[in-house]
Amino acid sequence: MKIAVLDWYTVNISGDIPVSQLEELGEVNVIPLTKPEETIEKIGDADIVLCNKVLITREVMDACPNIKYVGLFATGYNNVDVDYAAQKGIVVCNAGQYSTNAVAQQTFAYILDRFSRIRDYDNAVKKGEWERFPSFSYFPIPISELAGRTLSIIGYGSIGKKVAEIGNAFGMNIVISTRTKPADCPYEVTDLFSAAEKADVLTFHCPLTDKTKGIVNSELISHMRPSAMLINTARGGIVNEKELAEALNEEKIAAAYLDVLEKEPMAPDTPLKNAKNCVITPHTAWAPLETRQRLVKIVCDNIRAWQNGAPINKVN
């Protein structure tokens, strides 16, 4: 079988994951990145299409009649017209729960950065401020313990649960807000605005849907404390970037840490680029080597299962 990998650089830009595991499954054509207008040409007569963000539309499927299977290097599959794929008998499979540990880890990297102020103190030391200070300990920048603080988590899937587990280990008070009330949840469950009101840290781990699009807006922020921090490692579209930037610049909340933006790569004119106390990382929460290795293994296992007539992680 012929396999077209359309955006391998999104998974393997550093060259640290071998292609050999894909080559065991068929004749592989690895394309670093594919522009929208190149998609049909790059797929050609491939039977299997693997991608992360490339759009697989009905036009693409009609123009590439050999496609039998679309595999995603991602949990989300909104870049594929899954309904039309089903009509054409094309199986679409995603890769779920590969990044739980990595995203939870980065969430707490943000929290610890804010509460322990490691970067700020490192900068102060390198500027000679400790050398000039008369006492043995120099701590003009406020730092805080996590124990006793309230961590409000929006979304209670695998990542939300892992974040709650880690927060609980730090002695934080955990508050959950999620679309459906979870069974046997050991933490307080409440609505979105109540979670925001209680939060010292408000972190988002929910999917992007019509209901969650733009939910981080001026109305939600008005329910938050001026001392609170906000984290988004979910999807950029859940944030109204203009209103969040205004809130940060007006000090309505203390800080925002974001790994995702509405437009990626980041647009030069995003209002968050120079917003006060806004830390932005370039969609790296999912990117540890071990996480990407796990992702590629899931994608390969999905293909193998489909080839054996028992597809797994099928979304259509």
PLY file of the C-alpha trace (Angstrom):
ply
format ascii 1.0
element vertex 316
property float x
property float y
property float z
element edge 315
property int vertex1
property int vertex2
end_header
0.00 0.00 0.00
1.12 3.54 -0.73
1.27 5.91 2.24
1.45 9.72 1.85
2.65 11.54 4.98
1.67 15.15 4.31
3.18 17.16 7.18
5.88 15.06 8.85
7.66 18.21 10.13
4.77 18.90 12.47
5.70 15.70 14.30
9.40 15.29 13.56
11.09 18.59 12.71
14.22 17.59 14.67
14.65 14.28 12.85
14.56 12.36 16.13
11.87 9.84 15.13
12.73 7.23 12.47
10.50 6.71 9.44
11.29 2.99 9.49
8.22 2.10 11.56
5.99 3.61 8.86
7.96 1.89 6.12
7.02 -1.46 7.66
3.40 -0.71 6.73
3.74 0.26 3.07
5.51 2.33 0.45
5.98 5.67 2.20
6.25 9.14 0.66
7.29 11.53 3.44
6.52 15.19 2.73
7.82 17.72 5.31
4.95 20.20 4.84
2.12 20.51 2.33
0.50 23.75 1.19
-3.29 23.61 0.67
-2.96 23.94 -3.09
-0.49 21.02 -3.15
-2.59 18.49 -1.22
-4.12 16.66 -4.16
-0.79 16.43 -6.00
1.10 15.21 -2.91
-1.47 12.51 -2.16
-1.52 11.29 -5.73
-2.50 7.63 -5.89
-1.84 6.91 -2.19
-4.12 4.47 -0.37
-3.31 5.86 3.10
-3.03 9.53 3.99
-1.39 10.59 7.25
-1.53 14.19 8.41
-1.72 16.51 11.38
-3.23 19.80 10.16
-3.62 19.43 6.39
-7.23 19.82 5.26
-8.74 16.66 3.78
-11.88 18.01 2.15
-14.46 16.41 -0.10
-12.67 18.00 -3.07
-9.44 16.29 -2.03
-11.17 12.94 -1.56
-12.95 13.19 -4.91
-9.69 14.08 -6.67
-7.78 11.22 -5.01
-10.01 8.15 -5.52
-7.43 5.69 -4.16
-7.75 7.01 -0.59
-9.04 4.30 1.69
-7.75 5.48 5.06
-6.90 8.81 6.73
-4.79 8.71 9.88
-4.27 11.72 12.11
-1.18 12.66 14.10
-3.60 14.35 16.50
-6.61 13.83 18.73
-8.66 16.48 16.93
-10.01 15.69 13.47
-11.77 18.91 12.46
-9.40 19.19 9.46
-11.06 16.14 7.87
-14.57 16.03 6.42
-15.36 12.84 8.33
-18.98 12.64 7.20
-18.04 12.73 3.53
-15.23 10.26 4.19
-17.80 7.87 5.68
-19.99 8.26 2.59
-17.03 7.26 0.43
-16.08 4.36 2.68
-12.87 6.04 3.83
-11.90 5.17 7.41
-10.62 8.05 9.57
-8.69 7.30 12.77
-7.25 9.70 15.32
-4.66 9.38 18.09
-6.11 9.99 21.53
-4.57 10.42 24.96
-0.95 10.40 23.82
-0.10 13.79 25.37
-1.78 13.65 28.79
1.41 13.62 30.86
3.19 16.20 28.71
0.36 18.76 28.74
-0.19 18.35 32.48
3.54 18.79 33.00
3.61 22.03 31.01
0.55 23.29 32.87
2.48 22.96 36.12
5.61 24.45 34.56
3.48 27.56 34.02
2.04 27.47 37.54
5.44 27.02 39.17
6.93 29.74 36.99
4.30 32.15 38.26
4.32 31.13 41.92
8.08 30.57 42.39
9.32 33.29 39.96
12.43 31.32 39.01
13.04 33.28 35.78
12.67 36.62 37.54
15.12 35.74 40.27
17.60 34.28 37.81
17.49 37.55 35.85
17.96 39.55 39.05
20.99 37.47 40.09
22.59 37.85 36.66
22.12 41.62 36.87
24.15 41.62 40.10
21.25 42.48 42.42
22.05 39.68 44.90
25.74 40.65 44.93
24.83 44.18 45.98
22.33 43.14 48.66
23.52 43.28 52.29
21.57 40.21 53.51
22.13 36.53 52.66
18.65 36.19 51.10
17.20 38.46 48.45
13.43 38.19 47.84
11.80 41.47 46.74
9.60 39.66 44.18
6.63 38.01 45.94
6.56 34.20 45.79
3.82 31.91 47.08
3.12 28.32 48.07
0.66 26.31 46.00
-0.76 24.49 49.03
-4.13 25.93 49.94
-4.57 27.74 46.63
-7.55 26.97 44.39
-6.96 25.34 41.03
-10.05 25.54 38.82
-9.97 23.14 35.89
-12.25 23.58 32.89
-12.68 20.19 31.26
-12.28 16.83 32.97
-10.97 14.49 30.32
-7.69 12.64 30.67
-5.62 15.84 30.81
-7.96 17.60 33.24
-7.88 14.57 35.52
-4.07 14.44 35.46
-3.83 18.18 36.23
-6.23 17.69 39.15
-4.14 14.77 40.43
-0.94 16.82 40.38
-2.62 19.85 41.94
-4.01 17.68 44.69
-0.50 16.34 45.37
0.65 19.95 45.86
-2.13 20.44 48.41
-4.23 22.69 46.18
-8.01 22.93 46.42
-9.40 21.46 43.20
-12.54 22.77 41.50
-13.88 21.19 38.30
-16.18 22.65 35.66
-17.17 20.34 32.83
-19.98 19.86 30.34
-21.36 16.74 32.01
-21.14 15.95 35.72
-18.43 13.28 36.10
-19.16 10.12 38.04
-17.19 9.49 41.23
-15.33 12.80 41.00
-13.51 13.41 44.30
-13.40 17.18 43.76
-15.88 20.05 43.90
-17.83 20.35 40.63
-19.42 23.67 39.73
-20.33 25.94 36.81
-17.86 27.97 34.76
-18.39 31.35 36.42
-18.23 29.91 39.93
-15.02 28.10 39.02
-13.58 31.39 37.74
-14.60 33.24 40.91
-12.89 30.69 43.15
-9.71 30.35 41.10
-6.20 31.35 41.97
-5.36 29.41 38.81
-7.92 28.92 36.03
-6.75 26.34 33.47
-8.51 25.13 30.33
-8.45 21.53 29.11
-11.63 21.40 27.04
-12.21 20.82 23.30
-13.01 23.65 20.90
-16.72 23.49 20.08
-19.43 25.98 19.19
-20.13 26.30 22.93
-16.51 26.79 24.02
-15.41 29.13 21.22
-14.48 32.47 22.76
-15.52 31.52 26.31
-12.43 33.27 27.68
-13.78 36.76 27.24
-14.39 39.94 29.20
-17.49 38.47 30.85
-15.63 35.45 32.19
-12.64 37.55 33.25
-14.97 39.87 35.20
-15.63 36.89 37.50
-11.92 36.34 38.19
-9.78 37.80 40.95
-7.17 40.43 40.00
-4.55 38.11 41.54
-5.56 35.08 39.45
-3.65 33.54 36.55
-5.18 31.96 33.45
-3.75 29.05 31.45
-4.76 27.77 28.02
-3.15 24.61 26.64
-6.38 23.49 24.95
-7.26 25.32 21.72
-6.58 28.93 20.77
-10.14 29.47 19.63
-11.55 29.30 23.16
-9.92 32.69 23.87
-11.11 36.08 22.67
-7.57 37.38 22.26
-8.47 41.07 22.09
-10.50 40.95 25.30
-7.88 38.90 27.15
-5.14 41.34 26.10
-7.22 44.27 27.32
-7.81 42.55 30.66
-4.10 41.88 31.12
-3.10 45.43 30.22
-5.71 46.81 32.62
-4.52 44.36 35.33
-7.93 42.76 35.71
-6.07 39.45 36.14
-2.45 38.92 37.13
-1.12 36.80 34.26
-1.92 34.54 31.34
0.12 31.58 30.10
-0.80 30.35 26.62
0.49 27.48 24.51
-2.10 27.89 21.76
-3.42 30.84 19.77
-6.31 31.29 17.38
-3.92 31.61 14.43
-0.84 29.36 14.33
1.93 30.15 13.62
1.27 33.32 15.63
0.22 36.36 13.60
2.60 39.30 14.11
-0.31 41.54 15.05
-1.89 39.34 17.70
-2.92 41.63 20.59
-1.44 39.15 23.08
2.10 39.43 21.73
2.94 42.46 23.87
0.22 42.18 26.49
1.30 42.69 30.09
2.26 39.51 32.01
1.40 37.26 29.06
3.68 34.26 28.51
3.31 32.49 25.14
4.93 29.22 24.13
4.70 28.02 20.49
2.33 25.04 20.89
4.97 22.92 22.63
3.01 21.27 25.45
2.53 18.10 23.36
6.07 18.02 21.95
8.41 16.05 24.29
10.23 13.29 22.43
8.53 10.55 24.43
5.13 12.06 23.64
5.79 12.20 19.91
7.18 8.67 19.93
3.96 7.53 21.60
1.92 9.43 19.01
3.67 7.81 16.04
3.29 4.38 17.62
-0.47 4.95 18.02
-0.74 6.06 14.38
1.14 2.93 13.24
-0.96 0.68 15.48
-4.10 2.27 14.01
-2.97 1.47 10.46
-2.02 -2.07 11.41
-5.42 -2.68 13.03
-7.22 -1.32 9.95
-5.11 -3.46 7.63
-6.10 -6.46 9.75
-9.79 -5.62 9.33
-10.43 -4.39 12.90
-9.91 -0.60 12.94
-9.36 1.14 16.29
-9.70 4.82 17.24
-12.12 5.22 14.33
-13.92 8.60 14.38
-16.38 8.00 11.51
0 1
1 2
2 3
3 4
4 5
5 6
6 7
7 8
8 9
9 10
10 11
11 12
12 13
13 14
14 15
15 16
16 17
17 18
18 19
19 20
20 21
21 22
22 23
23 24
24 25
25 26
26 27
27 28
28 29
29 30
30 31
31 32
32 33
33 34
34 35
35 36
36 37
37 38
38 39
39 40
40 41
41 42
42 43
43 44
44 45
45 46
46 47
47 48
48 49
49 50
50 51
51 52
52 53
53 54
54 55
55 56
56 57
57 58
58 59
59 60
60 61
61 62
62 63
63 64
64 65
65 66
66 67
67 68
68 69
69 70
70 71
71 72
72 73
73 74
74 75
75 76
76 77
77 78
78 79
79 80
80 81
81 82
82 83
83 84
84 85
85 86
86 87
87 88
88 89
89 90
90 91
91 92
92 93
93 94
94 95
95 96
96 97
97 98
98 99
99 100
100 101
101 102
102 103
103 104
104 105
105 106
106 107
107 108
108 109
109 110
110 111
111 112
112 113
113 114
114 115
115 116
116 117
117 118
118 119
119 120
120 121
121 122
122 123
123 124
124 125
125 126
126 127
127 128
128 129
129 130
130 131
131 132
132 133
133 134
134 135
135 136
136 137
137 138
138 139
139 140
140 141
141 142
142 143
143 144
144 145
145 146
146 147
147 148
148 149
149 150
150 151
151 152
152 153
153 154
154 155
155 156
156 157
157 158
158 159
159 160
160 161
161 162
162 163
163 164
164 165
165 166
166 167
167 168
168 169
169 170
170 171
171 172
172 173
173 174
174 175
175 176
176 177
177 178
178 179
179 180
180 181
181 182
182 183
183 184
184 185
185 186
186 187
187 188
188 189
189 190
190 191
191 192
192 193
193 194
194 195
195 196
196 197
197 198
198 199
199 200
200 201
201 202
202 203
203 204
204 205
205 206
206 207
207 208
208 209
209 210
210 211
211 212
212 213
213 214
214 215
215 216
216 217
217 218
218 219
219 220
220 221
221 222
222 223
223 224
224 225
225 226
226 227
227 228
228 229
229 230
230 231
231 232
232 233
233 234
234 235
235 236
236 237
237 238
238 239
239 240
240 241
241 242
242 243
243 244
244 245
245 246
246 247
247 248
248 249
249 250
250 251
251 252
252 253
253 254
254 255
255 256
256 257
257 258
258 259
259 260
260 261
261 262
262 263
263 264
264 265
265 266
266 267
267 268
268 269
269 270
270 271
271 272
272 273
273 274
274 275
275 276
276 277
277 278
278 279
279 280
280 281
281 282
282 283
283 284
284 285
285 286
286 287
287 288
288 289
289 290
290 291
291 292
292 293
293 294
294 295
295 296
296 297
297 298
298 299
299 300
300 301
301 302
302 303
303 304
304 305
305 306
306 307
307 308
308 309
309 310
310 311
311 312
312 313
313 314
314 315
